[in-house]
Amino acid sequence: MTELIKQRNMTDCGICCLAMCFSVTYEEILSRAEDYVFRLSWGCDKGLATIEERQIVESFGHAVRSLIWWHFENNGGDFWRALEGNRALLSVPSLNIEDGLHLVYWDGTKLLDPSNLKTYTRETIPKQCRAFIIMPAEAAA
């Protein structure tokens, strides 16, 4: 069972989701997110960029496969069935920051939203979401 890790600030949803994904501490992910830590030290409050999230995933010996809900379903696929049994990071519009993005974690069976404010459930995930499925690097090759 995945332990929910809640956000410590408004922009660390990526840190929380990656910690849940790899069953490590918030601090372990933060130590791997050097660019993010550097920006924070200069007062920039932007969260992790997709490239940083991908680098952290790769640092655990895994790879990412991207899946766009509307594109997948428009081509005859079932988005939730494709995610079943797989870990994934889901990029969604933020419910709390105007024009912002938010990351939630799918552990293969349930959705975990690290926000301390408004949160998503599986039923409220919008179809403009993008899923980043986490898999061992050799499986992605």
Secondary structure per residue as TSV (DSSP state, phi and psi in degrees):
chain	resnum	aa	ss	phi	psi
A	1	M	-	360.0	130.9
A	2	T	-	-80.3	130.9
A	3	E	-	-83.3	129.6
A	4	L	-	-71.6	126.4
A	5	I	-	-109.1	119.5
A	6	K	-	-88.9	153.8
A	7	Q	-	-66.5	146.5
A	8	R	S	-101.3	-17.7
A	9	N	S	-147.3	-178.4
A	10	M	T	-73.7	-13.2
A	11	T	T	-123.9	14.8
A	12	D	-	-105.3	26.5
A	13	C	H	-60.5	-35.9
A	14	G	H	-64.7	-42.2
A	15	I	H	-59.0	-47.9
A	16	C	H	-62.4	-45.7
A	17	C	H	-65.9	-40.2
A	18	L	H	-67.3	-36.7
A	19	A	H	-63.7	-41.8
A	20	M	H	-65.3	-42.1
A	21	C	H	-60.0	-41.7
A	22	F	H	-103.5	8.9
A	23	S	T	52.0	47.1
A	24	V	-	-125.2	176.1
A	25	T	-	-79.8	160.2
A	26	Y	H	-53.4	-44.4
A	27	E	H	-64.3	-35.3
A	28	E	H	-62.2	-44.7
A	29	I	H	-67.7	-42.8
A	30	L	H	-58.2	-38.1
A	31	S	H	-67.7	-24.4
A	32	R	H	-88.5	-8.5
A	33	A	-	-102.5	60.1
A	34	E	H	-59.0	-42.7
A	35	D	H	-62.9	-40.3
A	36	Y	H	-63.2	-46.4
A	37	V	H	-62.2	-40.0
A	38	F	H	-61.5	-45.7
A	39	R	H	-63.8	-40.8
A	40	L	H	-60.6	-38.8
A	41	S	H	-65.0	-22.5
A	42	W	T	-97.8	8.4
A	43	G	T	85.5	8.4
A	44	C	-	-81.9	125.6
A	45	D	-	-102.7	26.8
A	46	K	-	-79.4	146.8
A	47	G	-	-79.0	-168.9
A	48	L	-	-65.1	141.8
A	49	A	-	-84.7	157.5
A	50	T	H	-54.9	-40.0
A	51	I	H	-63.6	-37.2
A	52	E	H	-68.6	-40.6
A	53	E	H	-60.9	-43.4
A	54	R	H	-62.8	-42.2
A	55	Q	H	-62.9	-39.3
A	56	I	H	-67.2	-43.5
A	57	V	H	-58.0	-45.5
A	58	E	H	-64.9	-30.8
A	59	S	H	-66.7	-17.1
A	60	F	T	-96.1	9.1
A	61	G	T	77.7	24.8
A	62	H	E	-120.1	169.9
A	63	A	E	-129.7	170.6
A	64	V	E	-122.6	134.6
A	65	R	E	-117.2	127.9
A	66	S	E	-89.2	141.3
A	67	L	E	-140.0	119.6
A	68	I	E	-100.0	121.1
A	69	W	H	-51.6	-59.7
A	70	W	H	-62.4	-37.2
A	71	H	H	-67.7	-42.6
A	72	F	H	-63.7	-48.9
A	73	E	H	-70.9	-32.0
A	74	N	H	-67.0	-17.2
A	75	N	T	-105.6	23.1
A	76	G	T	89.9	5.7
A	77	G	-	-91.6	165.4
A	78	D	-	-113.5	109.1
A	79	F	H	-54.6	-52.7
A	80	W	H	-68.9	-33.5
A	81	R	H	-65.6	-37.5
A	82	A	H	-65.1	-30.7
A	83	L	H	-85.1	-19.5
A	84	E	T	-53.6	125.2
A	85	G	T	82.1	-5.2
A	86	N	S	-109.7	146.7
A	87	R	E	-83.7	142.3
A	88	A	E	-153.3	147.7
A	89	L	E	-99.0	129.0
A	90	L	E	-112.7	121.4
A	91	S	E	-92.1	122.8
A	92	V	E	-135.2	160.9
A	93	P	E	-63.1	139.6
A	94	S	-	-68.3	139.3
A	95	L	S	-87.7	-7.6
A	96	N	S	-123.7	-16.2
A	97	I	S	-123.8	116.9
A	98	E	T	-56.3	129.8
A	99	D	T	61.1	17.8
A	100	G	-	-98.2	168.9
A	101	L	E	-111.2	161.2
A	102	H	E	-142.5	150.6
A	103	L	E	-116.0	133.9
A	104	V	E	-124.1	162.7
A	105	Y	E	-116.6	131.4
A	106	W	E	-106.7	118.1
A	107	D	-	-91.6	9.7
A	108	G	S	109.0	-23.6
A	109	T	S	-135.1	-24.3
A	110	K	-	-144.7	159.0
A	111	L	E	-96.2	134.0
A	112	L	E	-123.4	122.5
A	113	D	-	-109.7	119.5
A	114	P	-	-78.0	-4.1
A	115	S	-	-63.7	146.6
A	116	N	S	-94.3	-4.4
A	117	L	S	-109.8	-130.1
A	118	K	S	-68.3	138.7
A	119	T	-	-127.8	159.3
A	120	Y	-	-91.9	153.3
A	121	T	-	-119.9	169.8
A	122	R	G	-55.5	-39.1
A	123	E	G	-70.1	-22.1
A	124	T	G	-104.3	2.6
A	125	I	-	-64.2	125.5
A	126	P	-	-77.2	155.2
A	127	K	T	-71.4	-7.2
A	128	Q	T	-88.2	15.5
A	129	C	-	-75.3	153.8
A	130	R	E	-122.7	130.8
A	131	A	E	-102.7	137.4
A	132	F	E	-113.4	100.1
A	133	I	E	-77.9	130.3
A	134	I	E	-93.6	127.9
A	135	M	E	-145.0	156.4
A	136	P	E	-57.2	143.5
A	137	A	H	-56.3	-39.4
A	138	E	H	-67.1	-27.8
A	139	A	H	-74.0	-25.0
A	140	A	H	-84.1	-17.0
A	141	A	-	-73.7	360.0
